[in-house]
Amino acid sequence: MGFVTRAVPVGHPDFGKAFPCVCQQDALLERQQARSRALSNLDVVADKTFDTFLLELPGLNDEQRSVLAVSFDQARSYAQNPDGWLLFQGNYGSGKTHLAVAIANFRLALDERVLFITAPDLLDHLRSTFAPGAELDYDALFERVRTFPLLVLDDLGAESPTEWAQEKLYQLINHRYMHRLATVFTTNVDLTRIEARIRSRLTDRNLTQIVNMPLPDFRRGDAGSTPHKLADMTLYQDMTFDTFDPRDNLPADERRNLQKIYEVALGYARNPEGWLVFIGEHGSGKTHLAASVANYRLTLGEKVFMVSAPDLLDYLRAAFAPHAETTFTERFYEIRSAPLLVIDHLDLHNASSWALEKMRQIVDHRYLAKLPTIFTTNQSLEELDPLVRSRLMDARRCHVLGLLAPDYRGGDMPATRRR
């Protein structure tokens, strides 16, 4: 009923085959699209399209608007020609899942086969096939997922890091890698935390476009805002280049050293590329110079985080409190990806293994991402943690400045004056 055969001679490829009647084609197409949407897991996110993606949000600065616009353009371009892989990396609520789903919905509207699923849900579905009475066996489900023409795998890195889970993900991703099947990933974790075999495939530049979205959580309505008290520059508001004391009564070599470092800091403030490390005794002026750079960039409307290392670690620990407003991952990503980060009083002598790991991750990420960063410390390079030291000693990336001046608060130095 609703099907017809074509009047063709015996031997013709269409002889004896049933074809839908023209009057039934629209209904058939509608049923096919409904089945495709159910199979794709896109019913609950049908509203996430390119048309509903907001590019103008209150509180965004120019840099954030630019990031959002570039990310949108890359996603839309990929949707029109899904060749290779696309990886969105960003904070919770930054819009990466919306863009990934918009790609899926765009291709689904063209009646193409698409599957959208989170990494944890995928692994749960695979585990469920081992249960008695499961409707679908493991091999059938796994084969279906790994061979879909377009797969959107959301929240990669949020899955349980068991050996079984990592092995299944590797098998899936490796299959799609070997066959160059169109795949979109989203993740809010540092790629260094992804299992090495998977990471090597994700970062293959011949296959993958990586879209970095270092943006705030738009769902919280605080785009462009300062997170809590961490980036409160009022503590350092009086520390500027104008209020820096040149200390003219110092011995000549110490005075020349201070003048040279002042000029380097001022040059960095005008063009913050690479890293700066101020090393000196307490009260030698290193925090004032670091804050001067931060305040200079703030006057240009840029977002800056300046925080002491102990306060930074306390801020991260506070995310584990029962009623914390933000998650640890959100706070960690926000700090790690700050446009300019100033870490004052870096001292890991008595750091716990957890604190040392977090600081290493922040340092390593910013080193690999080439993000402007300033450190102050009263430790010598030899006293610092080996991994941190190896990054700071890279002369291509980092300028280490040793202040010779003694503690200006400990003697009869003249009062701070305008320069």
C-alpha positions in Angstrom: 0.0 0.0 0.0 1.5 3.3 -1.1 4.1 1.5 -3.3 4.2 1.0 -7.1 6.4 -0.9 -9.6 7.9 0.6 -12.6 7.0 -0.4 -16.2 10.4 -1.6 -17.3 11.4 -4.7 -19.4 12.5 -7.9 -17.8 16.2 -7.7 -17.0 16.1 -4.1 -16.1 17.7 -3.4 -12.6 14.4 -1.9 -11.4 12.2 -4.7 -12.7 9.9 -6.1 -10.0 11.1 -3.6 -7.3 8.7 -1.6 -5.3 9.0 2.1 -5.1 7.1 4.6 -3.0 4.3 6.3 -4.7 4.8 10.0 -5.3 1.9 10.8 -3.0 3.8 9.0 -0.2 7.3 10.4 -0.7 6.9 13.4 1.6 5.5 11.2 4.4 8.2 8.6 3.8 10.9 11.3 3.9 9.4 12.6 7.2 9.5 9.2 8.8 13.1 8.6 7.6 14.2 11.9 9.1 12.4 11.1 12.4 14.2 7.8 12.6 17.5 9.4 11.7 17.0 12.1 14.4 16.1 9.4 17.0 19.1 7.4 16.1 21.3 10.5 16.2 20.4 11.5 19.8 19.7 15.0 18.5 16.0 15.3 19.6 16.8 17.0 22.9 19.2 19.4 21.2 17.2 20.2 18.1 17.2 23.9 19.1 21.0 24.2 18.9 21.6 25.5 15.4 23.8 28.1 13.8 20.7 30.4 13.7 20.2 30.2 17.5 23.9 30.7 18.4 24.4 34.1 20.0 27.5 36.0 18.8 26.7 39.2 20.8 26.5 38.7 24.5 26.6 41.4 27.3 30.0 41.8 29.0 32.2 40.3 26.2 35.3 42.2 25.5 36.7 42.6 21.9 39.0 39.6 22.2 36.2 37.3 23.4 33.9 38.5 20.6 36.7 37.8 18.1 37.2 34.3 19.5 33.5 33.6 19.4 33.2 34.8 15.8 36.2 32.8 14.6 34.9 29.7 16.3 31.5 30.1 14.7 33.0 30.6 11.2 35.1 27.5 11.6 32.1 25.4 12.7 29.9 26.6 9.9 32.6 26.0 7.3 33.1 22.5 8.6 29.4 21.9 8.5 29.2 22.7 4.8 32.1 20.3 4.1 32.8 17.9 7.0 36.2 16.7 5.9 38.6 15.5 8.6 38.2 16.2 12.3 37.2 19.3 14.3 38.1 19.6 18.0 36.5 22.3 20.2 38.4 23.0 23.4 37.0 25.3 26.0 35.5 26.0 29.4 32.0 24.7 30.5 29.4 26.9 28.9 31.7 28.5 26.4 29.5 27.4 23.5 31.6 24.5 22.1 28.8 21.9 22.5 26.3 24.3 20.8 28.6 24.7 17.8 29.3 20.9 17.6 25.5 20.2 17.7 24.8 22.9 15.2 27.1 21.0 12.8 25.2 17.8 13.4 21.8 19.4 12.9 23.0 21.1 9.7 24.1 17.7 8.2 20.9 15.9 9.6 18.8 18.5 7.7 20.5 17.3 4.6 19.3 13.8 5.4 22.7 12.5 6.3 23.5 10.0 9.0 24.8 11.7 12.2 25.4 10.5 15.7 25.7 12.8 18.7 26.8 11.3 22.0 28.8 12.2 25.1 31.9 10.1 25.8 30.6 8.9 29.2 27.2 8.0 27.7 28.9 6.1 24.9 30.8 4.0 27.4 27.7 3.4 29.5 25.9 2.1 26.4 28.7 -0.2 25.6 28.8 -1.6 29.1 25.0 -2.1 29.0 25.3 -4.6 26.2 26.9 -7.1 28.5 23.8 -7.1 30.7 21.4 -10.2 30.4 18.6 -9.4 27.9 20.3 -6.5 26.3 18.5 -5.5 23.1 21.8 -4.9 21.2 25.0 -6.8 21.5 28.3 -5.1 22.0 29.8 -5.8 18.6 26.8 -4.4 16.7 26.7 -1.2 18.8 30.4 -0.7 18.6 30.4 -1.2 14.9 27.6 1.2 14.4 29.3 4.0 16.4 32.7 3.7 14.9 31.4 3.6 11.3 28.9 6.5 11.4 29.5 8.9 8.5 29.6 11.8 11.0 30.2 11.3 14.7 30.0 14.1 17.3 31.7 13.0 20.5 30.9 15.5 23.3 32.8 15.9 26.6 35.9 13.8 25.7 38.0 13.5 28.9 35.0 13.5 31.2 34.7 9.7 31.1 36.0 7.3 33.8 39.7 6.8 33.3 39.6 3.0 33.6 41.8 0.8 31.4 38.7 -0.6 29.7 37.2 2.8 29.0 40.5 4.1 27.6 40.9 1.0 25.4 37.4 1.3 24.0 37.8 5.0 23.2 41.2 4.3 21.6 39.7 1.5 19.4 36.9 3.8 18.3 39.0 6.9 17.6 41.8 4.9 16.0 39.3 3.3 13.6 37.9 6.7 12.6 41.5 8.0 12.3 42.6 5.2 10.0 39.6 5.6 7.8 39.5 9.5 8.1 35.9 9.5 9.0 34.4 12.9 9.8 34.4 13.4 13.5 33.7 16.4 15.8 35.0 16.4 19.4 34.5 18.7 22.4 36.5 18.7 25.5 37.1 21.0 28.5 40.3 19.2 29.7 43.9 20.0 28.8 45.0 17.7 25.9 47.9 16.6 28.0 45.4 14.8 30.2 44.1 12.8 27.3 45.5 9.2 26.9 48.7 9.5 24.9 47.6 7.3 21.9 44.3 9.2 21.6 46.0 12.6 22.0 48.5 11.8 19.2 45.6 11.3 16.8 43.7 14.3 18.0 46.6 16.6 17.4 47.5 15.3 13.9 47.5 18.6 12.0 47.0 16.8 8.7 43.6 15.7 10.0 42.4 17.9 12.9 41.4 21.5 13.2 41.6 22.6 16.8 39.3 25.4 17.8 40.3 26.9 21.1 37.5 28.8 23.0 39.0 30.4 26.1 35.7 32.0 27.1 33.7 32.3 30.3 30.6 30.3 31.1 27.8 32.1 29.3 25.1 30.1 31.0 26.1 31.7 34.3 25.6 35.2 32.8 29.0 36.4 33.9 30.8 36.8 30.6 33.7 39.2 30.9 33.4 39.4 34.7 36.1 38.9 37.2 35.9 35.5 38.9 35.3 36.0 42.6 38.1 37.8 44.4 41.0 36.1 42.6 41.7 38.8 40.1 40.9 41.6 42.4 43.6 44.1 41.4 42.7 46.6 44.1 45.4 44.9 46.3 47.9 46.1 43.7 46.3 49.3 42.4 49.0 51.6 43.8 51.8 49.6 42.2 52.4 51.2 38.8 55.4 52.3 36.8 54.8 55.9 38.0 55.0 55.0 41.6 58.0 52.7 41.3 61.0 54.0 43.4 64.2 54.0 41.4 66.2 54.1 44.7 68.9 56.5 43.6 70.9 56.0 46.8 71.7 52.4 45.9 75.3 51.4 44.9 75.9 52.0 41.2 75.7 48.4 40.1 72.4 47.8 42.0 71.0 51.0 40.7 71.9 50.1 37.1 70.4 46.7 37.6 67.1 48.1 38.8 66.9 50.6 36.0 67.5 48.0 33.4 64.9 45.6 34.8 62.4 48.5 35.1 62.9 49.2 31.3 62.5 45.5 30.4 59.2 45.4 32.5 57.9 48.6 30.8 58.7 47.2 27.4 57.0 43.9 28.2 53.9 45.9 29.4 53.7 47.5 26.0 54.0 44.2 24.2 53.5 41.2 26.5 55.1 38.3 24.6 56.7 35.3 26.3 57.3 35.1 30.0 59.0 37.3 32.6 60.5 36.0 35.9 61.5 38.4 38.6 63.9 36.9 41.1 65.0 38.8 44.2 64.8 39.2 47.9 61.6 40.1 49.7 61.1 43.8 49.2 63.4 44.2 46.3 60.6 45.5 44.0 59.8 42.4 42.0 56.1 42.4 43.0 55.8 46.1 42.3 57.2 45.7 38.8 55.0 42.7 38.1 51.9 44.6 39.3 53.0 47.6 37.2 52.8 45.4 34.1 49.4 44.0 35.1 48.0 47.5 35.8 49.3 48.8 32.5 47.4 46.1 30.6 44.3 46.7 32.7 44.3 50.4 31.6 44.1 49.1 28.0 40.9 47.1 28.9 42.5 43.7 29.0 41.7 40.9 31.4 44.5 40.1 33.8 44.8 37.7 36.7 47.4 38.6 39.4 47.5 36.3 42.5 50.0 34.9 44.9 50.8 31.2 44.5 49.4 30.3 48.0 46.1 32.2 47.2 45.9 30.6 43.8 46.0 27.1 45.3 43.5 28.1 48.1 41.2 29.3 45.4 41.3 26.0 43.6 40.8 24.0 46.8 37.8 26.1 47.6 36.0 24.6 44.6 35.7 21.3 46.4 33.5 22.9 49.1 29.9 21.6 49.2 28.3 24.9 48.3 31.0 26.2 45.9 29.5 28.4 43.1 31.9 27.1 40.5 33.5 23.7 39.9 37.2 23.0 40.2 37.4 22.4 36.4 35.8 25.8 35.7 38.2 27.6 38.0 41.3 25.7 36.8 40.5 26.3 33.1 39.9 30.0 33.8 43.2 30.5 35.4 45.2 28.3 33.1 43.9 30.1 30.0 43.9 33.7 31.3 45.1 36.2 28.6 47.8 37.4 31.1 48.6 35.6 34.3 50.8 37.0 37.1 51.8 34.5 39.8 53.4 36.3 42.7 55.6 34.6 45.4 56.1 31.3 43.6 57.5 28.9 46.2 56.9 25.2 46.0 59.3 24.1 48.8 56.6 22.7 51.0 53.9 22.1 48.4 51.8 19.0 48.7 51.8 16.6 45.8 48.4 17.9 44.7 49.5 21.5 44.8 52.7 20.7 42.9 50.7 18.8 40.2 48.3 21.7 39.7 51.1 24.3 39.5 52.9 22.1 37.0 49.8 21.7 34.9 49.3 25.5 34.8 52.9 26.2 33.9 53.0 23.5 31.3 49.8 24.5 29.6 50.8 28.2 29.4 54.2 27.2 28.1 52.8 25.0 25.3 50.1 27.6 24.5 52.6 30.5 24.6 50.4 32.5 26.9 52.0 35.7 28.4 52.9 34.9 32.0 54.9 36.6 34.8 56.3 35.0 37.9 58.0 36.5 41.0 60.0 34.4 43.4 62.7 34.7 46.0 64.1 31.3 45.1 66.9 30.7 42.8 66.2 28.7 39.6 68.1 25.7 41.1 65.7 25.6 44.0 62.5 25.5 41.9 60.7 22.3 40.9 62.5 20.6 38.0 59.6 20.8 35.5 58.8 24.4 36.3 62.5 25.2 36.2 62.9 23.6 32.7 60.2 25.9 31.4 61.6 29.0 33.0 65.1 28.3 31.6 63.9 28.3 28.0 65.6 31.5 26.9 63.5 31.5 23.7 60.3 31.9 25.7 61.3 33.3 29.1 63.3 36.3 30.3 64.7 35.8 33.8 65.5 39.1 35.7 67.5 39.0 38.9 67.1 42.0 41.1 70.2 42.8 43.1 68.6 45.4 45.3 68.1 44.6 49.0 64.8 44.9 50.9 63.8 48.6 50.5 61.6 48.3 53.6 64.5 47.3 55.8 66.7 50.4 55.5 66.5 54.1 55.4 65.4 54.3 51.7 63.6 57.4 50.6 59.9 57.4 50.3 58.3 56.3 47.1 58.1 59.1 44.6 56.6 59.8 41.2 58.9 58.8 38.3 
